[in-house]
């Protein structure tokens, strides 16, 4: 019997559900990453306040505001739930890119092969497995790309153009680097009017107005979090660490090649350059690939997650190339080799998880922390560079530490008055900050006794005031409480 289109849809649905389950499983096995700190904290704090106005946030604000209700409902399970949601965003990204490749003319086999290779990129696997703000905008970009390809094939109407504008604006509202592919497409639409630029703008307007309203609540803090901090903080940090080579053009080039080569993305770029397309949709995809590369290379230094905007248009483009020029034996061998390289970091995480699932360990540590805090009579919000560990403990986050370690490391980005206005504390002004209620250390660096360098100023603050030290069972975390908070025996 031959398969019907209905049978094919069921097969692809089963594949999609299986991939989603695998991504969620991998998200539970990845080590806890300090990059997650501000995203978990912001999701919780957004439930009762606004980013910038009530606490610092160093990105555009859509993700924490969107996920705040979920974080509140998840309670002590906030961190694993946010990771699982990001994994599902990753699955949506893959499905949308598959749909875009099919809409562009690739058959199911070649579309599935190209998007399967995208799923083997470490760039994709990392960003889909941690509670950061990468997978959501990538999913939104991929959904927009699906509609864009249909529009280029004269199969989209006014509603499609409105939705595309809304999706692209939302992607930029979740992470500012996704604004460049959106702007590139908008510029293209001005030239090719079949893409309905006026309707694109109308679709983007509600998101833009929402962002303007949030900006108006705390303009200076918004500008600092979205633009000033990302532009200035990395240079300050890496120069202080005597690592200027990370900021050099050579360093950026090597890092970019390395991250692209951890998976088939580098191969896909070479193939796209080798087989330039004459069709409108391929030229448009090339424009969006170029915009994604510019977005990835603008920050200093270059990290793998910055390259995520490149992947959706790149692998849709790969599917279309292979539809015209099927991959030869050399390309198939290269694809396997690069795919293995991209899977290697995730396989390593799985192997390490046999010694203890990181998320389970973090939840156990959180519960032990909460029990120790309450037994010792702890009160008030907790100051820590690892606020992602507090939900499992049922403890309140000190809003001044919502940005995790990133602003705390700074020395001269803001003066004392602006730090107070923006709800921030830097390591050199810790003594002048409003009194802290409790301190948690040990979440930064190795899973040891809490003496990591970023935590050192907090430890010194507590010791200088004679605070009581409480080692949390399990060996990783250390809690410091004011003497008057110590339980009486």
VENKA-V917231 format. One line per field, one symbol per residue. phi: phi as a letter, one per 30 degrees, with the letter a starting at -180 (. if undefined). burial: 1 if it has 24 or more other ideal C-beta (glycine too) atoms within 12 Angstrom, else 0. A space follows every 10 residues. Layout:
phi = ???
burial = ???
This chain:
phi = .cdceddddd ddddddddde ddddddddcd ddcdddeddd dddddddbac eidcadbcbd cdedddceed ddddhdcedd dddddddded ddeddddddd ddddjddddd dddddddddc ddeddddccb dcccdddddd dddddedddd ddchcbcddd dddddddddd dddcaddddd eddddddddd dcdddhedde ddddeedddd ddddeddaed ddddddcddd dcdededddd dhbdddcddd dddddddddd ddkddddddd ddddbdccde dddddddddd ddddddcddb dcbedddddd dedddddddd ddddbedddd dddddddddd dddedddedd ddddckdedd dddddddddd ddddddidbi dcdadbdddd eddicddded cddidddedd bbdbdddded dcibbcddbd dddeedcabc bjddiddbdj cddddedddd edddciddcb ddejjccbcc beedcdddc
burial = 0000000000 0100110011 0111111111 1111111111 1111111011 1111111111 1111111101 1001011111 1111111111 1111111111 1111110101 1111111111 1111111111 1111111111 1111111111 1100010001 1111111111 1111111111 1111110110 0001111011 1011001101 1001100101 1101111011 0111011000 0000011000 0100110111 1111111110 1100101001 1101111111 1111111111 1111111111 1111111111 1110001000 1000100110 1110110011 0010000110 1111111111 0110010100 1111111111 1111111111 1111111111 0011000110 0111111011 0010011111 1111001001 0101111110 1100001111 1101011111 110010000
